[in-house]
Amino acid sequence: MGGGLDRPSMDLAELAWLIPSLSFVAFFLIVLFGRFLPGQGAFVAILAIAAGFAMFWVVLGGFLGAECPDSFGQKTCTFNREWFTAGSVVLSWGIIIDPLTVVMLGLVTLVALMVQVYSLGYMHGESRFGWYFAVHALFVASMLALVLADNFLLLYVVWELVGVCSYLLIGFWYERRSAAEAAKKAFITTRIGDVGLLLGILLLFKEVGTFDMSTTFAAVSAGEIGEGTLTAAALLLFLGAMGKSAQFPFHVWLPDAMEGPTPVSALIHAATMVVAGVYLVARAFPIFEAAPDALIVVAAIGLITALMGATMALVVTDLKRILAYSTISHLGLMMLSLGAFGYTAAIFHHLAHGFSKALLFLGAGSVMHSMNNETDINKMGGLRRVMPITTLTFTVGALSLAGIPIFAGFWSKDEVLLAVLDHKNYLLAFALIAAFLSAMYMARALYVVFYGELKAENNHVHESPWVMLAPMAVLAVLAVIFGFVAIRITEAGGIGTFLFFNYPHGFEFNTGLGVGSIILAVGAFVLGWYIYMARRISLGPWKVRFAAAIRVVGNKYYLDDLYQWGVDRVVMAFSRFVALFDRVVINDKAVNGPGESVRRSGLNLRYHVTGRMYNYAMGMAVGAVAIAILWWVLTTST
């Protein structure tokens, strides 16, 4: 068992283990007995995550009252048991509970609960209803276990399990070729990053001799790992985070993942798959802090991703893909914040984004549910007249994500900008551009889909059932109040006094930066009103003037085409060469060659076996004469 824990702390850790365990059990119960249960066992998954959410509050209360040692300035409770010993290496499984773990447990359990309740309405009538909830439970359990993992080996195991679940859910409607291809694309693309993660873990293990995170971080803090090795390990870990969190150039899988059910998209974008990468960098922040060159890479990749995602969100017309590119952009902002030493700001924005993005995807699903799965925003418009509750909740999510005061996204986005100003001020202008574009594409989606005149062909559209609207209402409330809660969470003033790295700090508001970001966000919505509602600004001349740039962005910067060219012209060509070499050299020559030579020798030698005595007699006579001649030659020569 882990040291440094009193009995209450050990009870706390053991209780925390139940949170993912319940959903793991739910998965097996539904798979084995779902066909015998009402609703194919969907209620089992919902009860499991509801109990997990209830336990989160118990764990939070227990953590606040527990006596645990500090790690990098924060109270950190660890609990582990020995798994097995390999030589001098002791491998253990355990959990870590610190402020980062606690806030992630709250986000994942709450969003997962809302999404699963919502799915009762959205997935109603689906033939594989039970299987959907089973994999959903496994997905959530894997993410919760990832959050709790106290060593890199356990983290990698559940990290891969998260990837498997995303593959199953993205390709849930595998009968559609597009869904099957999207699932494969997500799985393969993220695997590339996972190879880097594994190499980084093994490099750290080689240097430290353990997979334990606390021991590894202590070794890093003590300077026991060389600077070059530490930078390499940090970059390899970040490679894994880039794959999961869809950072450039691995972002290409996330828009295609919209082929899965919309509630799955909400879960992936808000609380599981893509946020795992941000969590990994935050969890391993002691390594990144000690490798400043790696942090520069994190910031640069984050900024590129934020700008690329935002520009692509401005040109696509598929509602879900707009939200997908929005996720890519905001994940880039989180990485930029981490790269600028904005640890608290990144996680704060991660939480605010999680509530808002889950709300937006559920809102998109509500629209699709009422419009026969239509996603083209140009075929929508005026839906506020027939879907007032969906319109209200979607508007709240859009305003929050755009950074409009007083919503949660405004406070978290400004914290990110402040971190960039303090530590990477030469990138601030680009970060402000990303923030403006974020407000611009959200204004576009909001106005085009919900406002304006209702099209005649949409008169049949109706509001979604209460089982879908209730979770959206809960998330909308959080998108409004979470910012205020976060900046007033403690008497000392803000989330930074609870969740921080090395030292606590109260909430800060830079007046100049805050006013500037408000002007940009509100200005984007005003500009959007003139373009999409009042029609006083025409985009036609701009589309002509910047046709080349729009074509590049509309074609996703041709990265998908580049990758396809690489697969077709490089990978497949090399594969054909390897196949030819294997068949001609390895198989035909090295493996079959010796056997073939023996066979042919046998075929040639068998001609002397005739079954006729005179042939054998002649052979013996000729042999005797030959031997005699050979003997005579040898004796005369000597």
Summary of the structure (lengths in Angstrom):
residues: 638
radius of gyration: 31.2
end to end distance: 88.4
largest distance: 120.2
contacts: 2335
relative contact order: 0.07
helix: 76%
strand: 4%
